[in-house]
Each structure stands twice: as C-alpha cells, then as structure tokens.
Amino acid sequence: MTTISEADVEEIALKHLRDLGWDTAYGPDIERDYSQVVFDDRLRAALANFNPELPDDALESAFRKLTQPEGSSLETRNRVLHRFLVWGVEVEYRDGDRIRGGQVRVMDFDEPAANYYLAVNQSTVTERDHNHRPDIVLFVNGLPLAGC
C-alpha cells in the first residue's frame, strides 16, 4: 500500500491548479506584511484594469471597502464582501464641483481569463501574536477567496 503524505497531497492540488491556468507560489518566498491577507498591488491593478473610466479616488474608496468590509460579525462582513464581488462596490467621487456615483467592478465574470488567479501554499498570516498557515490559499485578483 502506498502512503501519500500531506505534502504530496498539497503538491498534487497545486499541479491541478497550474493545469487549470492558476499561477502558484510558495508562501515563505513572497515578501509581504504577514498581518495582511490581501495582495494590495494585485487588487489595485484589477480595480484599475476593470474600471478605467473611474478616477483614482473612487478606486481607492472601493479598495478600502473591500479590505475593511463593514459589519460587526464575520457573517455580516462575508455577506458584504460577497455582494461586492458579485455586484461591484458602490462609490461616490468628485467630478469637478459635482458628486457622482459609480459601481467598481472587482472581477470580470464575462471574461474569466482577465482575472488573476494565484494559489499560495504555506502562506503565514499573523493575527494578535498567533500564526495561521493554511496549506493552500486561493487568491483571485489579490483577494483570498478560499483556503484549506
């Protein structure tokens, strides 16, 4: 009987993801702030790419709402984030002397290949002196959407 280790299962999963077109990375090789779970640069790039008609301050407002969703409970924040992912983020911005509203798209559902897919294994996140290290976290446009 062949024994498969946890590391083997992880590598098999990463290979399947690569075969589907995902980029992969080993968490310890990525230089970043370990208290953050979002890849800020990827998220900002996606917002700019999907919403070229909106000014920078509108995109920055959407970025803040995505990275700090409102709500007193995890369930509420997850519902808010889900709504943002599906419908976009409502923002207001100045256009000269007028205030305008806009909807910032976070993902491209019409052209899925336009999104950036990254699977990161063994990525550490530090929260209040506790380290969390899931085996694999799946990021879409810099946002962590699934982990195991």
Salt bridges, closest charged atoms under 4 A:
GLU11 OE2 - ARG18 NH2 2.58
ASP19 OD2 - LYS15 NZ 2.88
GLU60 OE2 - ARG44 NH2 2.87
GLU75 OE2 - ARG79 NH2 2.89
ASP95 OD2 - ARG100 NE 2.57
ASP108 OD2 - ARG105 NH2 3.27
GLU127 OE2 - ARG128 NH2 3.93
GLU127 OE1 - HIS132 NE2 3.46
